[in-house]
Amino acid sequence: MDTLKFKTTINCSSCVAKVTPVLNNQENIEKWSVDTENTDKVLTVTGEHIDEADLVKSLAKIGYKAEKI
């Protein structure tokens, strides 16, 4: 089980709602959360063999940036 963290531009509950279907459709992600209280808006994803590039690209398609930290 891998846990990855990304600095994102996911700022609020509406943003979280917008990314939910994208993150839920990622095959290898079992669990995810966004800490919107953190200044870096940290997205934490947990799963097996997570494709980081695909995750970043999927978020970019709907207007959000993500950078691994």
N, C-alpha and C positions, 0 to 999 in steps of 0.2 A: 504494500500500500504506500503510495507516494502522496505527499502533501506539498503543494506548490503555492507560493504567494506572489501576487501581482499588484503593482501600483496601478490604479485605474482612474478613469474620469467618471465612474459611476457614483453620482453625488447624493441621490435621494431615493426615497421609496418608489417614486415613479420610474426612476432609472432602473432600479432593481426589478420592478415589474416588467420593464421592457427587455431586460437581458435574461429573465427567467426561462422563456422558451428556448433561447439559444443555448444556455448552459445545460438545461435539462436534456437537450437533444445531443449533447456531446457523449459519445458512446462510452468512454472510459471514466467519466466523472461519476462518482457515487454520491458525493456530498459537496456542497459549495456554500459559501456565505460571503457577504460584503460588509465590511466594517465602515459604514458611512460616517461614523464619528471620528475616525482616524483622519488626519490631514492628508494622508496618501490614499485614502479610500481603498483599503486593502481587500482584494478578492483572494479568498483562500479556497483552493480546490483540492479534493482528496479523491484518489482513485488509482487505477492500475494503468501504467503505460500511457499517461496523458500526453497527447500531442500538443505541445506548447504553441507551435506555430499555427496550427489549425484553430486553437482557442483564440489566439490573438487576432487572427484573420477574421474569424466569425464575429468577434466583438467589433472589429473595425467596420465590418459591413453594415452594422446598425448604428455607427457613429461614436463608438467608445474606444478609447485607447487603453492598452494594457501592456505593462512592462514588468518582466520578472524581477523580483527582488530577492 
